[in-house]
Amino acid sequence: MLDTFDLKTLSKSRLSPNAHRVLEKRYLGRDGRGQVIETPEEMFHRVARSVARAELIYDGNADIEAVEEEFYELMSSLEFLPNSPTLLNAGIGSGTLSSCFVLPVPDSLEEAFETVKDTALIHKSGGGIGFNLSDLRPKGSRVKNHLDAAGGPVALIHVLSSAADFVRQGGVRRGCNSVVLSVNHPDILDFITAKSDPNTLTNFYNSVSITDYFLERVKANEDYPLIDPHTKEVVRWLSAREVFSRIVDQAWKTGDPGLIFIDRINRDNPTSNLGRLSAITGCGEQALLPYESTNLGSINLVKMLMDEGSGPEVDFYKLERVVRLSIRLLDDVIDVNSFPTTEIESATKRTRKIGLGVMGFADMLLRLGIPYNSTKAIAVAESVMEFITDTAHEASQQLARERGAFPAWGDSIYGRQNIPMRNACCTTIAPTGTLSIIAGVSSGIEPLFASVFVRNILDGENLLEINPYFEEVAKERGFFTKKLIEELVTSNHLYARTEIPEEVKKLFVTAHRVSPDWHVRLQAAFQRHTDSAVSKTVNFPKSATRDDIARVFTMAYEQGLKGITVYRDNSRQLQPLSMGEEGVKLVKKIEQFFEMMN
């Protein structure tokens, strides 16, 4: 891992060795022979220069060099990073800059395969897609004069999956997709078990669209109707509680499906006059109308701290500056974007939805000395995210005064209240997988997976991650050794180590030691102050029961979440984060790291 880089150069860089490796593998520009010809600094300049050009659309005398420098410093300082397609494609002349798309799936063979074509175009550019298959007629339905001809939603998922596998996102990764089916669809039972085979649909995240009515029937232990979307007729009645139990059982086995609470999502729909939201993107963070896309970005919360001598605290003045500049950058991205189709461009510019989120929340808590599973952590989440969203709305309102409101503003919730807004949505919390590696912080709002672990990414390449704050504390307290790192990377049993002080173990609590209740409560704290949705996984230990899953699903609804995803440890063959002997090998590969610390 370290062979590619000069250690002295890395010691002066803002980027970690793993960040350099990810950038080299995925993001930096290459020549015709595939050789890397761009440095990270040049990449940030390329993106900043490309996005800053949008300023000229609204002010022919704009000092775009000054704007470029502001955008460059914002990204190169790792205070904020835009989504991966922007880093990949900005300034190269092709490829979308958006990460999230929703495509309609009409109940027509010809139109469905138009969606397959659009899927390929989007994945070629680097985006991820959300589909709602609830309008498709059930498997075996009559099509014109042909009996038992319809393939049904589950069959189409496999077609879409093949298209996504065939085209790698931006040439560097497999397509990521989210598919939703209504709990009222006649094929719902087949959909629930669609991912029973761990080797199938590995690039799809499946969710059942749950209504308030269905959950009321679950609570009352009553039946509910399955409705043919083509004929609008009730074809069957099922026990709501039995269907809910099947969802729970499958989620316990494989992590899929998740749930989205569709009625709650639509109660927060800012442009309900344009249609009902029915599909979510990627990891469930953004609900969009058909053909809409959005570009995301995340603020590094660790960089939003200051230390005035009495200990770290949130620097709200800095946070305000970063939020305002980030909103401007994300809005500019829309205007310099290259859209895969004219329908997508039209729908996107009609509402100008953007998604500013956060990463590094768990690391921020570590710096503040606050355990993740605590009421203090909830208070920090509430105050920080409320400030971010309020400031984002103020920034969008200022842009609306400068540039005009989004075209669909007139009959939106903002238009009806006469509140100028440039963007129909401003904040979204995405998972920030590779972005958090580049920034060197914890992912999104997730707790620590472990103090030391192996990250499985990059076409089977593994990266060793040692939490820098754990390393810092361990060195200060005198228990940081190579043996400790090797043992932690195979066991993750920090809580059982007798040489580690109790207060350290309490602070560095890991995902599987955080009770599911705390996972949901933290997600709910962020959701209360986020325009769109919050992507988060409730991690369970391998020993978790089906009743544990059911209780969390119910709690998620009661706490006001828009969706919920669970994962029981080792319920899939390949996890993005893991422990094991591979970690020991990686520790041995970086002997230089331990030599440098002595």
Secondary structure, DSSP 8 states (H G I E B T S, - for coil): --TTS-HHHHHHSSS-HHHHHHIIIIIS-B-TTS-B---HHHHHHHHHHHHHTTHHHH-TT--HHHHHHHHHHHHHTTSEEE-HHHHHHTTSSSS-S--EEEE---SSHHHHHHHHHHHHHHHHHT-EEEEE-TTS--TT--BTTBTT----HHHHHHHHHHHHHHSEETTTEE--EEEEEETTSTTHHHHHTTT-STTSSTTEEEEEEE-HHHHHHHHHT-EEEEE-TTT--EEEEEEHHHHHHHHHHHHHHHS--EEEEHHHHHHT-TTGGG----EE-TTT--EE-TT-EEEEEEEEGGGGEEE-SS-EEE-HHHHHHHHHHHHHHHHHHHHH---SSHHHHHHHHHH--EEEEEE-HHHHHHHHT--SSSHHHHHHHHHHHHHHHHHHHHHHHHHHHHH---GGGGGSHHHHTT---S-S--B-B---HHHHHHHTS--TT--BS-SEEEEEETTTEEEEEE-HHHHHHHHHHT---HHHHHHHHHH--GGG-TTS-HHHHHHT-BGGGS-HHHHHHHHHHHHTT-SS-B--EEEE-TT--HHHHHHHHHHHHHTT-SEEEEEETTSSS--SEE-SHHHHHHHHHTHHHHHHH-
